Amino acid sequence: MKNSYRFFRNEECEYFPCHKVKDPQKFNCLFCFCPLYFYEECGGRYSVTGSGVKDCTLCTIPHMPEGYDYILKKIRERMGR
């Protein structure tokens, strides 16, 4: 995919890719920090550590090409739009 407002890949980042994925060419870095992290129920694949910290290591939603639409939909739902 080409870098745009919906997709950005930074292969020069020292952490790229920060999650294991099948196709790194489709890895989206746009939401390096997921805007849904603080949602109690974000719909992603996460666990909560013993100290109560949300661990999103297994979640790839923000890094998939479809992640942009998913995240915007969740934010709009929360805002009541």
C-alpha positions, 0 to 999 in steps of 0.5 A, spaced: 500 500 500 502 507 498 503 511 504 496 516 505 492 519 510 489 512 511 496 508 511 503 509 513 509 504 513 515 506 517 520 500 515 526 504 518 523 504 525 527 500 530 521 496 532 518 495 525 514 491 525 512 491 532 507 485 532 508 479 528 504 479 521 503 474 515 505 480 510 509 486 513 508 489 506 500 490 509 503 493 516 500 499 517 504 504 522 499 509 522 496 508 529 503 506 532 499 507 539 492 505 538 487 510 540 482 505 542 487 503 548 483 506 553 477 503 551 474 498 556 472 494 551 476 496 544 474 489 540 481 487 540 485 481 542 488 483 549 489 481 556 490 484 562 496 483 566 496 482 574 497 489 575 491 491 571 495 493 565 492 492 558 497 488 554 495 488 546 501 484 544 497 479 540 492 485 537 493 487 530 487 491 528 490 498 528 496 495 524 491 492 518 489 496 512 482 495 514 484 498 521 483 505 519 476 504 518 475 499 524 478 504 529 474 510 526 467 506 527 469 505 534 470 512 536 464 514 532 460 509 536 463 512 542 461 519 540 454 517 539 455 518 531 
